[in-house]
Amino acid sequence: MSYPAHLLPAINYKKIDFDATERRNRYLVVYTDDKNIIDPRTERPRVDILPEATERFRDFSTNILGLFEPIDVKWHWQGERAGYYTHEEWEEGRSVPPPMLGTDVYEDHARGFYFWRLTDLHNFSGKANEGEKDEFPFVGKVVHTPMNGNFWHCSLRWYTEGKDSKQMTKGQLRRIMSIAKSYLLEKIITEIPAYQALDPDKYTNESTDAI
């Protein structure tokens, strides 16, 4: 057994532009640390499966379903090379060496998962208060951020007044989270949806198909 080749970038791949992609039947999957994601008192997803207004919320990790399947959330990175595979964004045209099972990555079957419909998150807009100032608008976008160890990795990011999540103050991020969190919880899907893989032309460079 080895790490799935369909998760690794190929040299003829390119970044996915979700603004130019048909989003029908496109879904994102997010892993959780355990499989118990439902609050038995409310029979709804637990509030704590979403992060607080921390660094993780600035760049919320998801994966686009298609070639990436729900079971692929089980892969847990470890060791000295984990950062190369999980925190270093893949550059187009780069060849990535496969990780070593048991050394770089292992299966974590305790993990659970949930889903979001891409159309619910990409270009979601809202307004948040900033202290006593007037409301400021914000937009959520799904950005393709392929990692060396997972081409299908995406990030949910926030934008306001020409700034993205990483440029916002902690106060702005908290205020956005106070509005967005209830929406994100409402849109969570707990059952595996019927999803489609992206057409190859959305993530493949024709100029390098023959390589």
Secondary structure as the mmCIF struct_conf table of DSSP 4:
data_model
#
loop_
_struct_conf.conf_type_id
_struct_conf.id
_struct_conf.beg_label_comp_id
_struct_conf.beg_label_asym_id
_struct_conf.beg_label_seq_id
_struct_conf.end_label_comp_id
_struct_conf.end_label_asym_id
_struct_conf.end_label_seq_id
HELX_RH_3T_P HELX_RH_3T_P1 ALA A 5 LEU A 7
BEND BEND1 LEU A 8 LEU A 8
TURN_TY1_P TURN_TY1_P1 ILE A 11 ASN A 12
STRN STRN1 TYR A 13 TYR A 13
HELX_RH_3T_P HELX_RH_3T_P2 PHE A 18 ALA A 20
BEND BEND2 THR A 21 THR A 21
TURN_TY1_P TURN_TY1_P2 ARG A 24 ASN A 25
STRN STRN2 TYR A 27 THR A 32
BEND BEND3 ASP A 33 LYS A 35
STRN STRN3 ILE A 38 ASP A 39
TURN_TY1_P TURN_TY1_P3 PRO A 40 GLU A 43
STRN STRN4 ARG A 44 PRO A 45
HELX_RH_3T_P HELX_RH_3T_P3 VAL A 47 ILE A 49
BEND BEND4 LEU A 50 LEU A 50
BEND BEND5 ALA A 53 THR A 54
HELX_RH_AL_P HELX_RH_AL_P1 GLU A 55 ARG A 58
TURN_TY1_P TURN_TY1_P4 ASP A 59 ASP A 59
STRN STRN5 PHE A 60 ILE A 64
STRN STRN6 LEU A 65 LEU A 65
TURN_TY1_P TURN_TY1_P5 GLY A 66 LEU A 67
STRN STRN7 PHE A 68 PHE A 68
HELX_RH_3T_P HELX_RH_3T_P4 PRO A 70 LYS A 74
STRN STRN8 TRP A 75 TRP A 77
BEND BEND6 GLY A 79 GLY A 79
TURN_TY1_P TURN_TY1_P6 GLU A 80 ARG A 81
HELX_RH_AL_P HELX_RH_AL_P2 ALA A 82 THR A 86
TURN_TY1_P TURN_TY1_P7 HIS A 87 HIS A 87
BEND BEND7 GLU A 88 GLU A 88
STRN STRN9 GLU A 89 GLU A 89
TURN_TY1_P TURN_TY1_P8 GLU A 92 GLY A 93
HELX_LH_PP_P HELX_LH_PP_P1 PRO A 97 MET A 100
STRN STRN10 LEU A 101 LEU A 101
TURN_TY1_P TURN_TY1_P9 GLY A 102 ASP A 104
STRN STRN11 VAL A 105 GLU A 107
TURN_TY1_P TURN_TY1_P10 HIS A 109 ALA A 110
STRN STRN12 GLY A 112 ARG A 117
HELX_RH_AL_P HELX_RH_AL_P3 LEU A 118 LEU A 121
TURN_TY1_P TURN_TY1_P11 HIS A 122 ASN A 123
STRN STRN13 PHE A 124 ALA A 128
TURN_TY1_P TURN_TY1_P12 GLY A 131 GLU A 132
BEND BEND8 LYS A 133 LYS A 133
HELX_LH_PP_P HELX_LH_PP_P2 ASP A 134 GLU A 135
STRN STRN14 PHE A 136 HIS A 144
STRN STRN15 MET A 147 MET A 147
TURN_TY1_P TURN_TY1_P13 ASN A 148 GLY A 149
STRN STRN16 ASN A 150 ASN A 150
TURN_TY1_P TURN_TY1_P14 PHE A 151 TRP A 152
STRN STRN17 HIS A 153 THR A 160
TURN_TY1_P TURN_TY1_P15 GLU A 161 GLY A 162
STRN STRN18 LYS A 163 ASP A 164
HELX_RH_3T_P HELX_RH_3T_P5 SER A 165 GLN A 167
BEND BEND9 MET A 168 MET A 168
HELX_RH_AL_P HELX_RH_AL_P4 LYS A 170 LYS A 187
STRN STRN19 ILE A 189 ILE A 189
BEND BEND10 GLU A 191 GLU A 191
HELX_LH_PP_P HELX_LH_PP_P3 ILE A 192 PRO A 193
HELX_LH_PP_P HELX_LH_PP_P4 ALA A 197 ASP A 199
HELX_RH_3T_P HELX_RH_3T_P6 PRO A 200 LYS A 202
TURN_TY1_P TURN_TY1_P16 TYR A 203 TYR A 203
STRN STRN20 THR A 204 THR A 204
HELX_RH_3T_P HELX_RH_3T_P7 GLU A 206 THR A 208
TURN_TY1_P TURN_TY1_P17 ASP A 209 ALA A 210
#
